[in-house]
């Protein structure tokens, strides 16, 4: 898969698909750490290349998910709501093919370890 193929999904769809894979439902709300982690993810997984193209792609995706009530910020952490997790899992199953899901799962492993 090439980086240009990743443009068929919006950053919020990509983030949602990756969040569906996380074991935990929360992650740090530190923008610098998120940017650094997603820069690494974008370099390793072509599907997630949009996160490496601009500094604010991750924040825009988070804002969309917050607007949908899939994510809430609680102090210094973002938390995936129960409805948000269900939506993320559903979209991961319907939007992404097997190869895409493998990349999302690999990205989630890096994200979880950060």
N, C-alpha and C positions, 0 to 999 in steps of 0.2 A: 504494500500500500504506500502511496506517495503522500507527501504533505498536502498536496492540493486536494486529495480525496477527503481530507478532514474538513474542508470547507462546506461539505454537505450538511454538517451539523453546526448548530450555534454553540457558542461556549457554554451557555447554561445547560444545553442538552448533554454536552460532554461531561460537565461537572456532575450533573445529575446521575449519569450513567456510572461515573466513577464512585460517587457517594453511595450508590446502591450496593457496592461491593465491600464497603468498609465494615469491619466488625463492630466498631464503636460508632456511636451516633453523634460524636462531637469532635471538634478540632480547634486548635488555637486561632484566634482572630487577629493575630499579628501579621499585618500586611507585608512587612519585609520578609518574614519567614515564608509566608504563602507564596510570594513572588519568587523567592529563591527555589522553593520546592517545585513550583510549576515550571520554572525555567528548565530545571533538570528533567522533569517528566516530559516536557515538550521536546527536548533534545533526544530522548530515548524512544519515545512513542510517536510516530508520525500522525496518528489520529488526533493527538492532543497538541499538535503544532500551533494551533491558534493561541495557546497560552504563552508561547514564546515570542509572539510577534509584537505584542504591546505590553506595556507595564500594567495597564489597568484591565486587561481581559479577565483576570480572575475576579477582581472586585466587581466588575459589571455582571459577571455570571452569578456571583453571590447575591448581588442586589436583586436580580431577577428572581432567584429562588426565595429570597426574603419576601419579595412582593407576592409571591404565590403561597406564602406561609409554609414553605417546605423547610426553611431554615429560620432560626431565631438566634439573635446574639444575646447571650447572657454573660455579662461581664466581659472577660477576656477570651470567651469561647463562643463558637458557633455550635448550635445543636440542631440536629436533624429531627424534625417533629415526626410523630408516628404517621401522620398523613403524608408528610414529605417522603419518608422512607418508602411507603407503599407506592407513591407516585414515581419515585426514582427507580424502584425495582420494576414496575410496570413499563416505564419508558425504556429501561435497559433491555428488557425482553423484546419489545416491539420495534425499537428503532435500530438496534445494532445487530449486525451479523456475528457469527462465531469469531471471526478474526478481530472484529472491533471489540467484542467482549473480552477477548484475551488481552488486548492492549489496555482496556479499562481496568482489568484486574491487576495487570502488572503495574500500572500507574498507581492504583490504590495501595499496593504493597509498598511502593516508595513513599507515598503520602503518609501512610500509617507509621512508617519508620522514622519520618522526619521529626 
